[in-house]
Amino acid sequence: MESQEISNEKLKQNIEPNVYEYPTVVERYYTKKYKTAVKGQNGNDFCILCHSNKLCLVTLAPSHSILREKKECTVCIFPS
C-alpha cells in the first residue's frame, strides 16, 4: 500500500473549523430590537438584546453618535 502525502495546508483546512461560519453568541441567543432618537435626540439610538429567558440587555446601537463618531465614553451616571 502506497502512502499519500498530504500538504499541511490542505490538512489544516480539513481539521480546523472556520470560526467565522458559526454565529456569535448574540446572534444565537438574542433577538435585537432598536429604539432610535430616544427623547427626540437624533443619534441617541439604542439596541435592546432580548433573550428567550426574558432578560434584556440595553446597548448602544451601531448608529448611536458615540459609536458612529468614534467617541470615547469616560463616565456613565445612572440616576438613583
Helices and strands as residue ranges (DSSP letters): H 8-15, G 19-21, H 25-29, E 30-35, G 38-40, E 46-51, E 56-60, H 65-68
